[in-house]
Amino acid sequence: MRRNIKIIPFLFLIMVVLNFAQNTDSKTIKGDERKMPDNINGVIVKDINGNEINLSDYNGKVLLIVNVASECGYTKQYKGLQEIYSKYNEKGLEILAFPCNDFGGQEPGTNEEIKEFCSVNFGVNFTLFDKIKVLGEDKEPLYEILINNPNTENGDIKWNFEKFLIAKDGTIVNRFRSKIEPESEKLVSALEAELLK
């Protein structure tokens, strides 16, 4: 009987250690916060026509992912996005634009209206995607990764036209807030560096 009493604390200690190891496998040690990937491979999104696209299909391309809106003070950045797309697309750049109505209701249109607006006003021919949410609990899973990855500044999207630079292997490498224009030296130099890799 005494031997059994001595074994019980030992068994309890083993259970605690195993439980800790299992929990820290999928979580960071400093809390309940789950580890977020730094890569968008395998994420499924819908384009503006409703077709499902696996972002792994873009491997080998440098991506610029942008949340866009048609009635924003930054809407003129469509022009700059189209300019860098025209300049660098043949070198391996793809721009993925995600319309979003989370900021001041500045993207109220349907997908069809958004497509027409972008084409007529800015001659956009980079890929437009389905209108999404980038804030709140029902944000697009892609944006959960983009705003919480270990390589760039973390935190919510603050306004329309934030930009994320993605390396050829799908790794998130840079984040540019709305005021950084697409043709700015800061963004273009980071983009060119990724294209050369």
FENRAQUI-V349021 format. One record per residue. N is the residue number from 1. PHI is phi in whole degrees, -180 to 180 (NA if undefined). PSI is psi in whole degrees, 0 to 359 (* if undefined). Layout:
n=N phi=PHI psi=PSI
n=N phi=PHI psi=PSI
This chain:
n=1 phi=NA psi=318
n=2 phi=-63 psi=322
n=3 phi=-61 psi=318
n=4 phi=-63 psi=321
n=5 phi=-63 psi=321
n=6 phi=-70 psi=328
n=7 phi=-73 psi=327
n=8 phi=-57 psi=310
n=9 phi=-62 psi=325
n=10 phi=-64 psi=315
n=11 phi=-63 psi=320
n=12 phi=-62 psi=318
n=13 phi=-63 psi=319
n=14 phi=-62 psi=317
n=15 phi=-62 psi=319
n=16 phi=-63 psi=314
n=17 phi=-63 psi=314
n=18 phi=-63 psi=319
n=19 phi=-65 psi=318
n=20 phi=-62 psi=315
n=21 phi=-62 psi=319
n=22 phi=-66 psi=318
n=23 phi=-70 psi=323
n=24 phi=-78 psi=350
n=25 phi=-64 psi=321
n=26 phi=-107 psi=1
n=27 phi=-130 psi=160
n=28 phi=-76 psi=153
n=29 phi=-69 psi=332
n=30 phi=-80 psi=10
n=31 phi=161 psi=199
n=32 phi=-87 psi=1
n=33 phi=-71 psi=124
n=34 phi=-77 psi=145
n=35 phi=-68 psi=134
n=36 phi=-104 psi=144
n=37 phi=-70 psi=163
n=38 phi=-108 psi=20
n=39 phi=-140 psi=141
n=40 phi=-100 psi=4
n=41 phi=-57 psi=137
n=42 phi=89 psi=348
n=43 phi=-73 psi=135
n=44 phi=-105 psi=130
n=45 phi=-131 psi=170
n=46 phi=-113 psi=136
n=47 phi=-78 psi=178
n=48 phi=-67 psi=344
n=49 phi=-95 psi=3
n=50 phi=89 psi=7
n=51 phi=-82 psi=135
n=52 phi=-76 psi=136
n=53 phi=-130 psi=129
n=54 phi=-89 psi=122
n=55 phi=-64 psi=344
n=56 phi=-63 psi=337
n=57 phi=-63 psi=342
n=58 phi=-90 psi=2
n=59 phi=-54 psi=137
n=60 phi=97 psi=350
n=61 phi=-111 psi=150
n=62 phi=-91 psi=132
n=63 phi=-114 psi=146
n=64 phi=-121 psi=113
n=65 phi=-101 psi=128
n=66 phi=-135 psi=136
n=67 phi=-91 psi=123
n=68 phi=-119 psi=163
n=69 phi=-154 psi=151
n=70 phi=-91 psi=345
n=71 phi=-125 psi=40
n=72 phi=-112 psi=156
n=73 phi=-62 psi=337
n=74 phi=-93 psi=3
n=75 phi=-58 psi=331
n=76 phi=-60 psi=343
n=77 phi=-67 psi=344
n=78 phi=-54 psi=321
n=79 phi=-61 psi=313
n=80 phi=-66 psi=322
n=81 phi=-62 psi=317
n=82 phi=-65 psi=322
n=83 phi=-64 psi=313
n=84 phi=-71 psi=330
n=85 phi=-64 psi=314
n=86 phi=-62 psi=323
n=87 phi=-76 psi=321
n=88 phi=-112 psi=357
n=89 phi=-60 psi=317
n=90 phi=-68 psi=342
n=91 phi=-91 psi=357
n=92 phi=119 psi=11
n=93 phi=-91 psi=137
n=94 phi=-126 psi=137
n=95 phi=-108 psi=129
n=96 phi=-115 psi=109
n=97 phi=-105 psi=124
n=98 phi=-113 psi=103
n=99 phi=-60 psi=144
n=100 phi=-149 psi=137
n=101 phi=-109 psi=19
n=102 phi=-75 psi=343
n=103 phi=-116 psi=101
n=104 phi=66 psi=20
n=105 phi=59 psi=37
n=106 phi=-89 psi=5
n=107 phi=-135 psi=71
n=108 phi=-81 psi=346
n=109 phi=-72 psi=165
n=110 phi=-78 psi=170
n=111 phi=-58 psi=319
n=112 phi=-63 psi=317
n=113 phi=-66 psi=322
n=114 phi=-64 psi=314
n=115 phi=-57 psi=313
n=116 phi=-65 psi=316
n=117 phi=-58 psi=312
n=118 phi=-66 psi=321
n=119 phi=-70 psi=311
n=120 phi=-69 psi=317
n=121 phi=-89 psi=331
n=122 phi=-132 psi=1
n=123 phi=60 psi=32
n=124 phi=-64 psi=128
n=125 phi=-131 psi=14
n=126 phi=-85 psi=173
n=127 phi=-79 psi=125
n=128 phi=-100 psi=146
n=129 phi=-117 psi=171
n=130 phi=-58 psi=144
n=131 phi=-64 psi=134
n=132 phi=-132 psi=176
n=133 phi=-107 psi=139
n=134 phi=-115 psi=358
n=135 phi=-121 psi=158
n=136 phi=82 psi=180
n=137 phi=-67 psi=334
n=138 phi=-100 psi=26
n=139 phi=-65 psi=154
n=140 phi=-57 psi=132
n=141 phi=-53 psi=325
n=142 phi=-55 psi=317
n=143 phi=-74 psi=335
n=144 phi=-61 psi=320
n=145 phi=-72 psi=314
n=146 phi=-59 psi=319
n=147 phi=-88 psi=354
n=148 phi=-125 psi=14
n=149 phi=-75 psi=158
n=150 phi=-80 psi=358
n=151 phi=-99 psi=340
n=152 phi=-129 psi=176
n=153 phi=-56 psi=135
n=154 phi=-99 psi=164
n=155 phi=122 psi=163
n=156 phi=-59 psi=155
n=157 phi=-62 psi=135
n=158 phi=-97 psi=336
n=159 phi=-166 psi=179
n=160 phi=-64 psi=154
n=161 phi=69 psi=34
n=162 phi=-77 psi=148
n=163 phi=-128 psi=139
n=164 phi=-121 psi=129
n=165 phi=-96 psi=128
n=166 phi=-119 psi=130
n=167 phi=-72 psi=170
n=168 phi=-61 psi=337
n=169 phi=-95 psi=8
n=170 phi=92 psi=0
n=171 phi=-77 psi=136
n=172 phi=-77 psi=124
n=173 phi=-119 psi=341
n=174 phi=-158 psi=156
n=175 phi=-135 psi=134
n=176 phi=-126 psi=124
n=177 phi=-69 psi=169
n=178 phi=-54 psi=322
n=179 phi=-71 psi=344
n=180 phi=-78 psi=112
n=181 phi=-76 psi=151
n=182 phi=-57 psi=325
n=183 phi=-89 psi=4
n=184 phi=-63 psi=151
n=185 phi=-60 psi=322
n=186 phi=-60 psi=312
n=187 phi=-73 psi=314
n=188 phi=-63 psi=320
n=189 phi=-66 psi=322
n=190 phi=-67 psi=320
n=191 phi=-64 psi=313
n=192 phi=-63 psi=322
n=193 phi=-62 psi=320
n=194 phi=-70 psi=322
n=195 phi=-64 psi=331
n=196 phi=-79 psi=345
n=197 phi=-76 psi=*
